[in-house]
Amino acid sequence: MEEEISRVETIANKVIMDNRPVETKWISEEELSNFTLRKKVAVTQNIRLV
């Protein structure tokens, strides 16, 4: 288990150090269907996608 945690931490740190560009977007509730989301949104106004 500790080995797996260490491996995952190393991968996560590499992704962070890659300094990948991040795009944010403000959308309306009606526009949600245009995006594949990983979880349900908890708000109906001022929806920010990252």
PQR file of N, CA, C, O and H, with PARSE charges and radii, in Angstrom:
ATOM      1  N   MET A   1       0.823  -1.194   0.000 -0.4000 1.5000
ATOM      2  CA  MET A   1       0.000   0.000   0.000 -0.0000 2.0000
ATOM      3  C   MET A   1       0.870   1.263   0.000  0.5500 1.7000
ATOM      4  O   MET A   1       0.616   2.182  -0.778 -0.5500 1.4000
ATOM      5  N   GLU A   2       1.882   1.317   0.855 -0.4000 1.5000
ATOM      6  CA  GLU A   2       2.774   2.485   0.913 -0.0000 2.0000
ATOM      7  C   GLU A   2       3.485   2.700  -0.423  0.5500 1.7000
ATOM      8  O   GLU A   2       3.687   3.837  -0.850 -0.5500 1.4000
ATOM      9  H   GLU A   2       2.088   0.570   1.487  0.4000 1.0000
ATOM     10  N   GLU A   3       3.862   1.603  -1.077 -0.4000 1.5000
ATOM     11  CA  GLU A   3       4.535   1.707  -2.372 -0.0000 2.0000
ATOM     12  C   GLU A   3       3.611   2.333  -3.407  0.5500 1.7000
ATOM     13  O   GLU A   3       4.031   3.180  -4.195 -0.5500 1.4000
ATOM     14  H   GLU A   3       3.698   0.679  -0.730  0.4000 1.0000
ATOM     15  N   GLU A   4       2.352   1.912  -3.401 -0.4000 1.5000
ATOM     16  CA  GLU A   4       1.379   2.463  -4.348 -0.0000 2.0000
ATOM     17  C   GLU A   4       1.135   3.943  -4.078  0.5500 1.7000
ATOM     18  O   GLU A   4       1.052   4.738  -5.015 -0.5500 1.4000
ATOM     19  H   GLU A   4       2.011   1.224  -2.761  0.4000 1.0000
ATOM     20  N   ILE A   5       1.021   4.315  -2.817 -0.4000 1.5000
ATOM     21  CA  ILE A   5       0.828   5.726  -2.456 -0.0000 2.0000
ATOM     22  C   ILE A   5       2.003   6.562  -2.944  0.5500 1.7000
ATOM     23  O   ILE A   5       1.815   7.650  -3.487 -0.5500 1.4000
ATOM     24  H   ILE A   5       1.088   3.670  -2.056  0.4000 1.0000
ATOM     25  N   SER A   6       3.194   6.059  -2.752 -0.4000 1.5000
ATOM     26  CA  SER A   6       4.395   6.767  -3.196 -0.0000 2.0000
ATOM     27  C   SER A   6       4.407   6.921  -4.710  0.5500 1.7000
ATOM     28  O   SER A   6       4.759   7.982  -5.225 -0.5500 1.4000
ATOM     29  H   SER A   6       3.347   5.175  -2.311  0.4000 1.0000
ATOM     30  N   ARG A   7       4.030   5.882  -5.416 -0.4000 1.5000
ATOM     31  CA  ARG A   7       3.992   5.916  -6.894 -0.0000 2.0000
ATOM     32  C   ARG A   7       2.980   6.949  -7.376  0.5500 1.7000
ATOM     33  O   ARG A   7       3.275   7.731  -8.279 -0.5500 1.4000
ATOM     34  H   ARG A   7       3.743   5.020  -4.998  0.4000 1.0000
ATOM     35  N   VAL A   8       1.790   6.958  -6.781 -0.4000 1.5000
ATOM     36  CA  VAL A   8       0.746   7.911  -7.168 -0.0000 2.0000
ATOM     37  C   VAL A   8       1.194   9.340  -6.864  0.5500 1.7000
ATOM     38  O   VAL A   8       0.962  10.251  -7.659 -0.5500 1.4000
ATOM     39  H   VAL A   8       1.550   6.322  -6.047  0.4000 1.0000
ATOM     40  N   GLU A   9       1.836   9.532  -5.713 -0.4000 1.5000
ATOM     41  CA  GLU A   9       2.336  10.862  -5.350 -0.0000 2.0000
ATOM     42  C   GLU A   9       3.377  11.342  -6.352  0.5500 1.7000
ATOM     43  O   GLU A   9       3.374  12.512  -6.735 -0.5500 1.4000
ATOM     44  H   GLU A   9       2.024   8.792  -5.067  0.4000 1.0000
ATOM     45  N   THR A  10       4.253  10.466  -6.773 -0.4000 1.5000
ATOM     46  CA  THR A  10       5.271  10.820  -7.754 -0.0000 2.0000
ATOM     47  C   THR A  10       4.632  11.241  -9.076  0.5500 1.7000
ATOM     48  O   THR A  10       5.042  12.233  -9.679 -0.5500 1.4000
ATOM     49  H   THR A  10       4.255   9.516  -6.462  0.4000 1.0000
ATOM     50  N   ILE A  11       3.643  10.497  -9.519 -0.4000 1.5000
ATOM     51  CA  ILE A  11       2.949  10.829 -10.773 -0.0000 2.0000
ATOM     52  C   ILE A  11       2.235  12.170 -10.637  0.5500 1.7000
ATOM     53  O   ILE A  11       2.322  13.010 -11.533 -0.5500 1.4000
ATOM     54  H   ILE A  11       3.310   9.691  -9.030  0.4000 1.0000
ATOM     55  N   ALA A  12       1.530  12.380  -9.525 -0.4000 1.5000
ATOM     56  CA  ALA A  12       0.806  13.637  -9.306 -0.0000 2.0000
ATOM     57  C   ALA A  12       1.774  14.816  -9.292  0.5500 1.7000
ATOM     58  O   ALA A  12       1.487  15.863  -9.873 -0.5500 1.4000
ATOM     59  H   ALA A  12       1.459  11.698  -8.797  0.4000 1.0000
ATOM     60  N   ASN A  13       2.908  14.652  -8.636 -0.4000 1.5000
ATOM     61  CA  ASN A  13       3.893  15.729  -8.592 -0.0000 2.0000
ATOM     62  C   ASN A  13       4.460  16.029  -9.967  0.5500 1.7000
ATOM     63  O   ASN A  13       4.735  17.188 -10.277 -0.5500 1.4000
ATOM     64  H   ASN A  13       3.141  13.802  -8.163  0.4000 1.0000
ATOM     65  N   LYS A  14       4.642  15.013 -10.798 -0.4000 1.5000
ATOM     66  CA  LYS A  14       5.135  15.244 -12.151 -0.0000 2.0000
ATOM     67  C   LYS A  14       4.128  16.054 -12.958  0.5500 1.7000
ATOM     68  O   LYS A  14       4.507  16.974 -13.683 -0.5500 1.4000
ATOM     69  H   LYS A  14       4.418  14.072 -10.546  0.4000 1.0000
ATOM     70  N   VAL A  15       2.859  15.719 -12.837 -0.4000 1.5000
ATOM     71  CA  VAL A  15       1.819  16.464 -13.556 -0.0000 2.0000
ATOM     72  C   VAL A  15       1.826  17.927 -13.116  0.5500 1.7000
ATOM     73  O   VAL A  15       1.708  18.834 -13.941 -0.5500 1.4000
ATOM     74  H   VAL A  15       2.551  14.972 -12.248  0.4000 1.0000
ATOM     75  N   ILE A  16       1.965  18.145 -11.810 -0.4000 1.5000
ATOM     76  CA  ILE A  16       2.010  19.520 -11.295 -0.0000 2.0000
ATOM     77  C   ILE A  16       3.234  20.254 -11.845  0.5500 1.7000
ATOM     78  O   ILE A  16       3.128  21.404 -12.273 -0.5500 1.4000
ATOM     79  H   ILE A  16       2.061  17.408 -11.140  0.4000 1.0000
ATOM     80  N   MET A  17       4.371  19.607 -11.834 -0.4000 1.5000
ATOM     81  CA  MET A  17       5.606  20.239 -12.299 -0.0000 2.0000
ATOM     82  C   MET A  17       5.618  20.462 -13.813  0.5500 1.7000
ATOM     83  O   MET A  17       6.401  21.273 -14.307 -0.5500 1.4000
ATOM     84  H   MET A  17       4.458  18.674 -11.486  0.4000 1.0000
ATOM     85  N   ASP A  18       4.762  19.758 -14.554 -0.4000 1.5000
ATOM     86  CA  ASP A  18       4.648  19.973 -15.998 -0.0000 2.0000
ATOM     87  C   ASP A  18       4.085  21.354 -16.306  0.5500 1.7000
ATOM     88  O   ASP A  18       4.200  21.842 -17.430 -0.5500 1.4000
ATOM     89  H   ASP A  18       4.125  19.099 -14.153  0.4000 1.0000
ATOM     90  N   ASN A  19       3.476  21.981 -15.303 -0.4000 1.5000
ATOM     91  CA  ASN A  19       2.921  23.327 -15.443 -0.0000 2.0000
ATOM     92  C   ASN A  19       1.986  23.424 -16.655  0.5500 1.7000
ATOM     93  O   ASN A  19       2.110  24.323 -17.488 -0.5500 1.4000
ATOM     94  H   ASN A  19       3.383  21.584 -14.390  0.4000 1.0000
ATOM     95  N   ARG A  20       1.071  22.495 -16.725 -0.4000 1.5000
ATOM     96  CA  ARG A  20       0.146  22.433 -17.852 -0.0000 2.0000
ATOM     97  C   ARG A  20      -0.813  23.618 -17.824  0.5500 1.7000
ATOM     98  O   ARG A  20      -1.198  24.077 -16.748 -0.5500 1.4000
ATOM     99  H   ARG A  20       0.971  21.766 -16.048  0.4000 1.0000
ATOM    100  N   PRO A  21      -1.201  24.117 -18.996 -0.5600 1.5000
ATOM    101  CA  PRO A  21      -2.153  25.227 -19.018  0.2800 2.0000
ATOM    102  C   PRO A  21      -3.527  24.763 -18.513  0.5500 1.7000
ATOM    103  O   PRO A  21      -3.945  23.631 -18.754 -0.5500 1.4000
ATOM    104  N   VAL A  22      -4.200  25.651 -17.823 -0.4000 1.5000
ATOM    105  CA  VAL A  22      -5.524  25.356 -17.287 -0.0000 2.0000
ATOM    106  C   VAL A  22      -6.495  26.373 -17.875  0.5500 1.7000
ATOM    107  O   VAL A  22      -6.233  27.576 -17.856 -0.5500 1.4000
ATOM    108  H   VAL A  22      -3.860  26.571 -17.628  0.4000 1.0000
ATOM    109  N   GLU A  23      -7.589  25.897 -18.382 -0.4000 1.5000
ATOM    110  CA  GLU A  23      -8.606  26.776 -18.958 -0.0000 2.0000
ATOM    111  C   GLU A  23      -9.816  26.791 -18.025  0.5500 1.7000
ATOM    112  O   GLU A  23     -10.298  25.740 -17.601 -0.5500 1.4000
ATOM    113  H   GLU A  23      -7.802  24.920 -18.397  0.4000 1.0000
ATOM    114  N   THR A  24     -10.294  27.975 -17.716 -0.4000 1.5000
ATOM    115  CA  THR A  24     -11.520  28.090 -16.938 -0.0000 2.0000
ATOM    116  C   THR A  24     -12.580  28.742 -17.811  0.5500 1.7000
ATOM    117  O   THR A  24     -12.280  29.530 -18.707 -0.5500 1.4000
ATOM    118  H   THR A  24      -9.903  28.829 -18.061  0.4000 1.0000
ATOM    119  N   LYS A  25     -13.812  28.395 -17.527 -0.4000 1.5000
ATOM    120  CA  LYS A  25     -14.916  28.885 -18.352 -0.0000 2.0000
ATOM    121  C   LYS A  25     -16.133  29.050 -17.458  0.5500 1.7000
ATOM    122  O   LYS A  25     -16.449  28.167 -16.661 -0.5500 1.4000
ATOM    123  H   LYS A  25     -14.056  27.755 -16.799  0.4000 1.0000
ATOM    124  N   TRP A  26     -16.815  30.178 -17.589 -0.4000 1.5000
ATOM    125  CA  TRP A  26     -18.065  30.413 -16.874 -0.0000 2.0000
ATOM    126  C   TRP A  26     -19.205  30.089 -17.831  0.5500 1.7000
ATOM    127  O   TRP A  26     -19.252  30.594 -18.952 -0.5500 1.4000
ATOM    128  H   TRP A  26     -16.558  30.896 -18.237  0.4000 1.0000
ATOM    129  N   ILE A  27     -20.123  29.239 -17.374 -0.4000 1.5000
ATOM    130  CA  ILE A  27     -21.234  28.833 -18.234 -0.0000 2.0000
ATOM    131  C   ILE A  27     -22.563  28.942 -17.485  0.5500 1.7000
ATOM    132  O   ILE A  27     -22.605  29.085 -16.263 -0.5500 1.4000
ATOM    133  H   ILE A  27     -20.085  28.828 -16.463  0.4000 1.0000
ATOM    134  N   SER A  28     -23.638  28.868 -18.257 -0.4000 1.5000
ATOM    135  CA  SER A  28     -24.975  28.870 -17.665 -0.0000 2.0000
ATOM    136  C   SER A  28     -25.428  27.422 -17.453  0.5500 1.7000
ATOM    137  O   SER A  28     -24.824  26.481 -17.968 -0.5500 1.4000
ATOM    138  H   SER A  28     -23.604  28.752 -19.250  0.4000 1.0000
ATOM    139  N   GLU A  29     -26.482  27.274 -16.699 -0.4000 1.5000
ATOM    140  CA  GLU A  29     -27.030  25.932 -16.448 -0.0000 2.0000
ATOM    141  C   GLU A  29     -27.471  25.275 -17.757  0.5500 1.7000
ATOM    142  O   GLU A  29     -27.361  24.059 -17.910 -0.5500 1.4000
ATOM    143  H   GLU A  29     -26.974  28.038 -16.280  0.4000 1.0000
ATOM    144  N   GLU A  30     -27.966  26.070 -18.689 -0.4000 1.5000
ATOM    145  CA  GLU A  30     -28.413  25.543 -19.984 -0.0000 2.0000
ATOM    146  C   GLU A  30     -27.246  24.989 -20.809  0.5500 1.7000
ATOM    147  O   GLU A  30     -27.438  24.080 -21.617 -0.5500 1.4000
ATOM    148  H   GLU A  30     -28.055  27.058 -18.564  0.4000 1.0000
ATOM    149  N   GLU A  31     -26.065  25.520 -20.614 -0.4000 1.5000
ATOM    150  CA  GLU A  31     -24.896  25.082 -21.380 -0.0000 2.0000
ATOM    151  C   GLU A  31     -24.258  23.802 -20.839  0.5500 1.7000
ATOM    152  O   GLU A  31     -23.395  23.219 -21.495 -0.5500 1.4000
ATOM    153  H   GLU A  31     -25.909  26.258 -19.957  0.4000 1.0000
ATOM    154  N   LEU A  32     -24.670  23.365 -19.659 -0.4000 1.5000
ATOM    155  CA  LEU A  32     -24.064  22.180 -19.040 -0.0000 2.0000
ATOM    156  C   LEU A  32     -24.101  20.955 -19.940  0.5500 1.7000
ATOM    157  O   LEU A  32     -23.156  20.165 -19.945 -0.5500 1.4000
ATOM    158  H   LEU A  32     -25.371  23.839 -19.126  0.4000 1.0000
ATOM    159  N   SER A  33     -25.172  20.784 -20.699 -0.4000 1.5000
ATOM    160  CA  SER A  33     -25.303  19.590 -21.537 -0.0000 2.0000
ATOM    161  C   SER A  33     -24.254  19.539 -22.653  0.5500 1.7000
ATOM    162  O   SER A  33     -24.079  18.497 -23.283 -0.5500 1.4000
ATOM    163  H   SER A  33     -25.939  21.425 -20.695  0.4000 1.0000
ATOM    164  N   ASN A  34     -23.563  20.640 -22.900 -0.4000 1.5000
ATOM    165  CA  ASN A  34     -22.514  20.682 -23.929 -0.0000 2.0000
ATOM    166  C   ASN A  34     -21.186  20.128 -23.436  0.5500 1.7000
ATOM    167  O   ASN A  34     -20.237  20.022 -24.212 -0.5500 1.4000
ATOM    168  H   ASN A  34     -23.705  21.487 -22.388  0.4000 1.0000
ATOM    169  N   PHE A  35     -21.103  19.771 -22.143 -0.4000 1.5000
ATOM    170  CA  PHE A  35     -19.847  19.338 -21.544 -0.0000 2.0000
ATOM    171  C   PHE A  35     -20.010  17.990 -20.860  0.5500 1.7000
ATOM    172  O   PHE A  35     -21.069  17.679 -20.316 -0.5500 1.4000
ATOM    173  H   PHE A  35     -21.874  19.857 -21.512  0.4000 1.0000
ATOM    174  N   THR A  36     -18.947  17.196 -20.894 -0.4000 1.5000
ATOM    175  CA  THR A  36     -18.915  15.933 -20.163 -0.0000 2.0000
ATOM    176  C   THR A  36     -18.303  16.223 -18.805  0.5500 1.7000
ATOM    177  O   THR A  36     -17.116  16.536 -18.710 -0.5500 1.4000
ATOM    178  H   THR A  36     -18.086  17.449 -21.336  0.4000 1.0000
ATOM    179  N   LEU A  37     -19.100  16.120 -17.762 -0.4000 1.5000
ATOM    180  CA  LEU A  37     -18.637  16.447 -16.419 -0.0000 2.0000
ATOM    181  C   LEU A  37     -18.368  15.182 -15.623  0.5500 1.7000
ATOM    182  O   LEU A  37     -18.999  14.149 -15.848 -0.5500 1.4000
ATOM    183  H   LEU A  37     -20.064  15.865 -17.840  0.4000 1.0000
ATOM    184  N   ARG A  38     -17.426  15.270 -14.690 -0.4000 1.5000
ATOM    185  CA  ARG A  38     -17.071  14.120 -13.856 -0.0000 2.0000
ATOM    186  C   ARG A  38     -17.988  13.977 -12.660  0.5500 1.7000
ATOM    187  O   ARG A  38     -18.096  12.893 -12.087 -0.5500 1.4000
ATOM    188  H   ARG A  38     -16.913  16.110 -14.507  0.4000 1.0000
ATOM    189  N   LYS A  39     -18.655  15.064 -12.272 -0.4000 1.5000
ATOM    190  CA  LYS A  39     -19.583  14.991 -11.151 -0.0000 2.0000
ATOM    191  C   LYS A  39     -20.698  16.000 -11.357  0.5500 1.7000
ATOM    192  O   LYS A  39     -20.585  16.918 -12.170 -0.5500 1.4000
ATOM    193  H   LYS A  39     -18.567  15.945 -12.737  0.4000 1.0000
ATOM    194  N   LYS A  40     -21.758  15.818 -10.621 -0.4000 1.5000
ATOM    195  CA  LYS A  40     -22.914  16.699 -10.718 -0.0000 2.0000
ATOM    196  C   LYS A  40     -22.577  18.056 -10.086  0.5500 1.7000
ATOM    197  O   LYS A  40     -21.931  18.121  -9.040 -0.5500 1.4000
ATOM    198  H   LYS A  40     -21.850  15.073  -9.961  0.4000 1.0000
ATOM    199  N   VAL A  41     -23.020  19.130 -10.733 -0.4000 1.5000
ATOM    200  CA  VAL A  41     -22.760  20.454 -10.177 -0.0000 2.0000
ATOM    201  C   VAL A  41     -23.714  20.744  -9.022  0.5500 1.7000
ATOM    202  O   VAL A  41     -24.856  20.284  -9.014 -0.5500 1.4000
ATOM    203  H   VAL A  41     -23.545  19.077 -11.583  0.4000 1.0000
ATOM    204  N   ALA A  42     -23.234  21.505  -8.058 -0.4000 1.5000
ATOM    205  CA  ALA A  42     -24.019  21.796  -6.861 -0.0000 2.0000
ATOM    206  C   ALA A  42     -24.686  23.167  -6.940  0.5500 1.7000
ATOM    207  O   ALA A  42     -25.449  23.535  -6.046 -0.5500 1.4000
ATOM    208  H   ALA A  42     -22.306  21.878  -8.064  0.4000 1.0000
ATOM    209  N   VAL A  43     -24.407  23.923  -7.996 -0.4000 1.5000
ATOM    210  CA  VAL A  43     -24.962  25.267  -8.130 -0.0000 2.0000
ATOM    211  C   VAL A  43     -25.702  25.395  -9.454  0.5500 1.7000
ATOM    212  O   VAL A  43     -25.525  24.577 -10.357 -0.5500 1.4000
ATOM    213  H   VAL A  43     -23.788  23.625  -8.721  0.4000 1.0000
ATOM    214  N   THR A  44     -26.525  26.419  -9.560 -0.4000 1.5000
ATOM    215  CA  THR A  44     -27.266  26.652 -10.817 -0.0000 2.0000
ATOM    216  C   THR A  44     -26.903  27.992 -11.431  0.5500 1.7000
ATOM    217  O   THR A  44     -27.324  28.296 -12.547 -0.5500 1.4000
ATOM    218  H   THR A  44     -26.669  27.084  -8.827  0.4000 1.0000
ATOM    219  N   GLN A  45     -26.131  28.793 -10.721 -0.4000 1.5000
ATOM    220  CA  GLN A  45     -25.672  30.094 -11.239 -0.0000 2.0000
ATOM    221  C   GLN A  45     -24.172  30.195 -11.019  0.5500 1.7000
ATOM    222  O   GLN A  45     -23.607  29.512 -10.164 -0.5500 1.4000
ATOM    223  H   GLN A  45     -25.788  28.547  -9.814  0.4000 1.0000
ATOM    224  N   ASN A  46     -23.536  31.057 -11.804 -0.4000 1.5000
ATOM    225  CA  ASN A  46     -22.086  31.253 -11.692 -0.0000 2.0000
ATOM    226  C   ASN A  46     -21.343  29.912 -11.700  0.5500 1.7000
ATOM    227  O   ASN A  46     -20.555  29.623 -10.800 -0.5500 1.4000
ATOM    228  H   ASN A  46     -23.995  31.612 -12.499  0.4000 1.0000
ATOM    229  N   ILE A  47     -21.601  29.110 -12.717 -0.4000 1.5000
ATOM    230  CA  ILE A  47     -20.981  27.787 -12.848 -0.0000 2.0000
ATOM    231  C   ILE A  47     -19.626  27.969 -13.531  0.5500 1.7000
ATOM    232  O   ILE A  47     -19.549  28.467 -14.654 -0.5500 1.4000
ATOM    233  H   ILE A  47     -22.241  29.344 -13.449  0.4000 1.0000
ATOM    234  N   ARG A  48     -18.570  27.563 -12.846 -0.4000 1.5000
ATOM    235  CA  ARG A  48     -17.221  27.686 -13.400 -0.0000 2.0000
ATOM    236  C   ARG A  48     -16.673  26.294 -13.682  0.5500 1.7000
ATOM    237  O   ARG A  48     -16.627  25.436 -12.800 -0.5500 1.4000
ATOM    238  H   ARG A  48     -18.633  27.158 -11.934  0.4000 1.0000
ATOM    239  N   LEU A  49     -16.261  26.090 -14.923 -0.4000 1.5000
ATOM    240  CA  LEU A  49     -15.614  24.835 -15.296 -0.0000 2.0000
ATOM    241  C   LEU A  49     -14.110  25.081 -15.344  0.5500 1.7000
ATOM    242  O   LEU A  49     -13.653  26.122 -15.815 -0.5500 1.4000
ATOM    243  H   LEU A  49     -16.299  26.787 -15.639  0.4000 1.0000
ATOM    244  N   VAL A  50     -13.355  24.118 -14.854 -0.4000 1.5000
ATOM    245  CA  VAL A  50     -11.892  24.216 -14.878 -0.0000 2.0000
ATOM    246  C   VAL A  50     -11.360  23.030 -15.637  0.5500 1.7000
ATOM    247  O   VAL A  50     -10.147  22.891 -15.793 -0.5500 1.4000
ATOM    248  H   VAL A  50     -13.726  23.272 -14.471  0.4000 1.0000
TER
END
